[in-house]
Amino acid sequence: MASNQVLDDISEKIAGGLRLLGGAKHEAEAQVRSVVEGALQQFDVVTDERMQVQEAMLKKARDDMQALVERIQALESRIKELEKTQ
């Protein structure tokens, strides 16, 4: 679930409780969202989007590394073949 959706859900739930106390929905949601965002900024929270970007970068690095390993193995094989013919 995206962090914005989580914040929206939390804000709605808290605002729903505040409505029972007579608070205005939109004002309460905005205030609660602001408080929750401020609290979350103090923690090292990684958004889903940032995590997906990091995972994609890691996959590319792994793929690149595997391609290099295969290339090195092919070159080593070729060197061994050349050494046998000399």
Phi, psi and omega per residue, in radians:
M1 nan 2.340 -3.121
A2 -1.149 2.617 -3.091
S3 -1.098 -0.590 3.097
N4 -1.106 -0.692 3.120
Q5 -1.135 -0.714 3.123
V6 -1.086 -0.799 3.126
L7 -1.106 -0.705 3.115
D8 -1.091 -0.767 3.135
D9 -1.086 -0.801 3.128
I10 -1.087 -0.787 -3.132
S11 -1.052 -0.771 -3.141
E12 -1.072 -0.774 -3.112
K13 -1.122 -0.777 3.138
I14 -1.182 -0.735 3.138
A15 -1.113 -0.632 3.093
G16 -1.022 -0.736 3.087
G17 -1.156 -0.667 3.139
L18 -1.201 -0.555 3.103
R19 -1.043 -0.650 3.111
L20 -1.069 -0.462 3.116
L21 -1.591 0.054 3.066
G22 1.728 0.103 3.134
G23 -1.325 2.642 3.093
A24 -1.357 2.358 -3.028
K25 -0.982 -0.958 -3.042
H26 -1.158 -0.728 3.120
E27 -1.135 -0.749 -3.134
A28 -1.132 -0.783 3.134
E29 -1.064 -0.752 -3.133
A30 -1.112 -0.753 -3.135
Q31 -1.171 -0.767 3.139
V32 -1.130 -0.774 3.120
R33 -1.026 -0.746 3.127
S34 -1.072 -0.765 3.128
V35 -1.133 -0.784 -3.121
V36 -1.140 -0.764 3.119
E37 -1.059 -0.747 3.115
G38 -1.068 -0.714 3.133
A39 -1.175 -0.738 -3.118
L40 -1.182 -0.502 3.134
Q41 -1.159 -0.377 3.124
Q42 -1.349 -0.304 3.138
F43 -1.769 2.803 3.108
D44 -1.554 1.298 -3.092
V45 -1.653 2.262 3.123
V46 -1.783 2.242 3.130
T47 -1.291 2.771 3.108
D48 -1.050 -0.693 -3.139
E49 -1.089 -0.796 3.119
R50 -1.119 -0.652 3.132
M51 -1.139 -0.725 3.117
Q52 -1.106 -0.689 3.108
V53 -1.112 -0.779 3.136
Q54 -1.111 -0.713 3.118
E55 -1.110 -0.708 3.119
A56 -1.139 -0.709 3.120
M57 -1.138 -0.712 3.125
L58 -1.135 -0.728 3.117
K59 -1.086 -0.757 3.121
K60 -1.101 -0.743 3.131
A61 -1.101 -0.716 3.101
R62 -1.122 -0.767 3.121
D63 -1.085 -0.766 3.116
D64 -1.088 -0.737 -3.139
M65 -1.128 -0.728 3.110
Q66 -1.094 -0.715 3.109
A67 -1.097 -0.694 3.113
L68 -1.174 -0.695 3.094
V69 -1.051 -0.801 3.135
E70 -1.106 -0.684 3.127
R71 -1.152 -0.742 3.115
I72 -1.102 -0.756 3.125
Q73 -1.078 -0.717 3.119
A74 -1.138 -0.720 3.125
L75 -1.154 -0.719 3.106
E76 -1.086 -0.712 3.092
S77 -1.068 -0.781 -3.132
R78 -1.103 -0.716 3.115
I79 -1.080 -0.775 3.125
K80 -1.067 -0.704 3.111
E81 -1.103 -0.750 -3.133
L82 -1.162 -0.663 3.141
E83 -1.151 -0.582 3.134
K84 -1.202 -0.554 -3.078
T85 -1.438 -0.188 -3.106
Q86 -1.555 nan nan
